[in-house]
Amino acid sequence: MYNMITLITSILFACSIYYSIIYNPFFNYKKKLSELLKFYEFICENNPLLLDYLDTLDSLKEEEEEIKKVIKFEDKYLEKFNNFLNEYQFSELELDDEKREYERVKIDYENKKFEIIYEIQEKLDKINKIQEKGGISSENGIFTENINKFGIEKLLQYFDLDDEYFEDPDHVNLEDLYVMLLDEKIVLLKKMKEAEKIIMTNDEMRLKSHEYIIQKKLDKCMNTYVVEYTPLGNVCMRYNNDKKSFEYFSNNSIPYRYLESVARKYVTTYWCKPIFVNIEEEIKKAEEKNKEEKEKEKDKKDNPRKIFAQLKSYKERNIKNKKTQMNEVKEKQLVKENANRYTWEGRLTNFCPLKKIDKKILDKKLAMTYAEFKKIQQCQQNKK
């Protein structure tokens, strides 16, 4: 375009000189005309902006031909999607939030482990006190006569049978309670060993905090949209992490292949490609799995122990056909289960990107109950 403008200006400049020579009586017509032609040739030969004029015309024609090539809408964002990194992109604020979550997970793990061990140890201490100070001899058998007042009191408290023993002492068998106490001690000791073996590594903590930040990012996808013009009309799309589905608004019924293209635009726009299920890859996985199963069946049939070949009956062939049909059905079900989900949320007039403000969060008085309101009024009156 720039070269074309330069060429036109050069021609106009040459023409202006030409007309000035013709209508100027003081100049020799033939002499100046030859000079004008030489000057014009000099401009065309020595102007670097006009040297590649023909080349630029060829390139422009090539670009026009490429533009004329029809691109299917379902393949519109396919190349960009295939070249896009299959990972999430996080902001600095999100990365800082991940670090805080890691520290929280670490503290929470240590506190929970401490609480479990402390609770078990507390019960074991009670059992040991009953055995040591209760006057019970576990070596020569259990005799109720050997249990002193402290032992009876603590044993009943442990099993919460104080009231029942007070009403009818004969109804409570202290020997059976002590046997139950010993069984519980064995169980608690096992739980203590298991609790001490529970170890959460730093990698597991980082993985847990990373999963948390991913879910938090995906929850925000309800507030991010893409608008795309399809051959069947406009589509506005977002991702619902709770439903694990792409939600869209459109005035027309949009086929699945067009929705796939819009979803590719969405995941590449907001750096969340892992949520998109690539059907082609899933089909390849299903085919490879089916191929492996067929090879295993073939290996079983080609067992060298079988010396004589057996003729297959019609019944056996029928069973084989049924198996192949079942495998095909399983493969289709697998692809359907792993495919992307799309939910129509209504027409474009139903789409509203503005979120309602919860006034109860801004003003806590609006969330107040009548009882709380009366209590505050009573407190104010008491102060007066």
N, C-alpha and C positions, 0 to 999 in steps of 0.2 A: 504494500500500500504506500509506504514511504517512497519507494523507488518510482512508482507511478506518478506521484506528486512532483518529484524532482524532474522527471522527464517532461511533464506538462509545463512546468515553470521555465525549463530550458528552451522549449519550443516557443513559448510566448515571448521570452526575452529575445530570441532570434528574430521572431516576426516583428517585434517592435522596432528593432534595428533596421530590418528590411523595409518597413513602411517609412521610417524616417529618412532612409536613403532615397527612396523613390520620390517622395514629395519634397525633398530638399534640392533646390536648383543649383546650389553651389557645389554639389558633389558629382563626380563622374559616375554615371550609372553602371557601366560594364565593369569598371575597375572595382567599385565598392561591392557589387554583387558577387564577384569572385571571392573577395575577401570575406564576405558574409558566409558563403558556403564553406570556405576553409575554416572559418571560426566555428561554425556549427559542427563540422566533422571533428574538430579538435575537442569540443565539449563532449561529444558522444564517445570518443575514443579514450579520453583522459579522465573523465569523471568516474571515480571509483564507485559511486553509488549506482551507476547504470551498467557496470560491467556484467553483473549477475542477473540482469533483468530477465533474460530468457529462462535462466535456472529457477528464478523465483516463480515465474509463471508455471513451470513444470511442477514445482513443489506445491503450489496452490491447487493445481488440478488434482494432484495425488491426495491432498487433504480433503478436497471436495468429494472424491471417490470413496475415501474411507468413511466420511460422514454419511454418505448415501447408503453405506452398508447397514442393513437392518439388524439391530441387536435385540434379541428376545428379552422381554422384561424379566423373566425368571432367571436369566443369566447376567443381569445388570450389575450386581454387586458380587458375583461369584469369584472373579479374579482377585478383587480386593480382599474378600473373605479368606481365600486360600492362602494369600500372602501375609495375612494378619497373624500376629502372635496369639497362641492359644493360652492366654493368661490374663489375670486381672491387673488393672493399673490403679494404684492407690495414690492419693494425695499425701502431702506431708502431715496434715491433721489426722488422716486415717492411720498412717504409720505410727504416729505418736499414740494414738488410741490403742493400737495393737500392743505397743510396749507396756502401756498401763494395764491392759488386759492380761498380759503375761505375768506381771507382778501380782495381780489380783488372783490369778489361777494358782500361782505358786503359794501365796499366803493361804488361800482357801484349802489347797491340798494339805498343807502342813497342819492347819487347824483341825480339819476333819480327821486326819490320821491321829492327831493328839487326842481329840474327843473320843474316838473309838477305843484307843488304848486306855485312856483314863477311865472310861466307863467300865471296861472289862476288869481293869486293875482294882477299881473300887469294889466291885462285886466279889472278886477273889479275896480282897482284904477282909470283907465281912465273913466270908466262909471260913477263912483261916482263924479269925478271932473266935468264931463259934466252936471250931475244933480245939483250939488251944485253951480257951478260958471256960468252955462249956462243961468241962468235966467228962468228956466223951472219950472212951477208949476204942479206937477203931481196929486195934490189933487182935483183941480177944473177942471181937463181936460187938454188937450194939446192944446196950442195956439201958432202958429208960431210967433205972435207978441211979445210974452214974451221971445223968444229966443234971447239973445244978440249976439254980434259979436263973442265972445269967444265960445259960445255954438255952433253956426253954424259952425265955423272953426273946432272945435274938433270933432263934429259929422260927418262932411264930411271926415275928416282925418281917423276916426275910420273905416268907410266903404269904404275908398279909392275912393271918388267921387268928389274930388277937381276939376279936369279938366272938368268933365261933368257938374257940377254946374256953373262953370265959363262960359262955352259956352252957357248954357240955364238954368237959375235959375228956371224957371217955370216947367221944365221937372223933377226936383227933389222935391219930397214931403217930407218936413222935419218932418211932423207929423208921416208919415209912418216909417221913419227912426228911430224916437224916440221909436215907438212901438216895432220895431225890436230890438232896443237896450235894452229895458226892458225884452223882451223874452230871449235875450242872457244872460242877467244878472241872470235870474232864472236858466238857463242851467248851467252857470258857478258856481253858488252856489251849485248846486247838484254835479257837478264834484269835487268841493272842498271837500265836505263831503266824497265822495267816495275815493278821494286820501288820506285823513287823516285816513280812515279806513284800507287802504292797509298796512298790516304789514307782513313782512317776518321774521319768527322766525329763531332762531339759528339752529334748527334741519333742517329746509328747506334749509338754506344756506349750512350746512354741506352735506346734501344730494345732492345738486346741484354741489358742489365741488367734491364730491365722484364720481358722474356720469361723470364729466369732466375727472377725472383721469382714470376712466375705459375706456372711449372712446379713450383717448390718448394712453393707454396701448394696446388696440385692434388695433389701427392704426399701431402700431409697429409690429403687427403680420405679416405684409407683408414682413418683413425682417427675420422671423424665420421659419425654415423648419424642417420637419422630413422625414427621408427616411426609407421605410419599404419594405421588400421583401415579396410579396404576392404569392400565388400559381400561379398567372398569370403574374408575373414579378414585377419589382421594381416600386415603387410609391414614388414620392416626393410631399409633401403636405404643404400648407400654408393656412392662413385664411385672406380673404379680408373683412375688416370691412365695406367698402363702399357698396359692393354687398351683405354683410351678407351671404357669401358663402365660402365653403372650396374649394380652387383651387388646382388642382393636375396635375402633369406631369407624363405621362406613355406611353410606346410604345404599350400597348395593351388596349383593352376595359376591364375595371375593373367593376365588378358588385357592386351594392349598398351595399350589406352586407359586402364586403371586405373594401369598403371605410369607412363604419361606424367604423370598427375596427381600421383603420389607424387614423381616426379623434379622436377616444378615446385616442390613443397614443399621439396625438398632444396636446389635452387639458390637459392631465395629466402631460405632459412634461413641458408645459409652464404655468401651474396653471391658466387655463381659462376655467374650466369645465362649468360655467354657459352659455357659448355660445353654448354648445352642447345640442341638443334636444333629450331627452330620449324617443324613440318611445313607449316603453312599458308603461311608465308613462302617455303619452298622450292618448294611447288607453284606459287605465284604467279610466282616467278622462272622456273620451268620453262615455265609458260604464256606469259610475256612473251617468253622466248627462242624458243619455238616460233612465236609470233605474228610476231616479227621475221623469222624464216626464211621464213615463208609470204609476208610482204610483199616480201621480196627476190625470191622466185620469181615473184610476181605482176608485179613491176617488169620482170623479164627477159622475161616473156611479153608484156607491154604495150609492147614496144619499138616506137617509131614507124617504124623502118626496115622493119618487116614490113607490106607494103601489103595483101596478100591473106590472108584468114583461111583457115586450114587446118583441115579436119575431123579430129577426133581419132578414131583407130581404136580398136578394142577392146583392142589390145595396149598402146596408150598409156595408156588408162584403167586397165588392169590394173597398169601400172608405177606410176601415180599412187597407186593404192590401196595398193600395197606400200610406197611411200614414207611414206604417212601412218601405216601400221601400224608401220613402223620408227621413226618419230618418237615414236609413243605408247609403244613399247617402251623407247626411249631415255629418255623422260620418266619412266617408271616406275622404270627403273634409276637415274636421277639421284636421285630421291626416296629410293629404298632405300639408296643409298650415303651420302646425307647425313642419314639418319634416325638417331635415338638408338638405341644398342645397350643391351640388357638381358641380364644373365647370371644365371641361377638358381644360387645357391651351396649350396642345401640347405634342409632344414627349420629351423624356429626353434630346435630343440634343438641344431643344429649351430652356431648363432651364438654366438660367444664374443668379447665386446668386449675382454677382458683380453689383453694382449700378453705373450708369453714373453720373459723377460729373458735376454739373451745373457751368460752368466756369464764367457765369455772376455774380454769387454770390461771387466767389473768387476774380474776377477782375471786379470792377464796370465800368471800361472803356468800357468793351465789351457790356454792356447794354445801353451805351450812344447813344442818337440819333444824327443825323447829325447836327440838329439845336443847340443842347447843345455843340457839339464839336466846331462849329463855334463861339459860344458865348465865350467859354473858350479861343479860339485863339485870339478873339478880345480883351478880358480882358488882356491877356498877352502882346499884342501889345501896348495897352494903358499904361501899366505899364512901358514899355520901353521908 
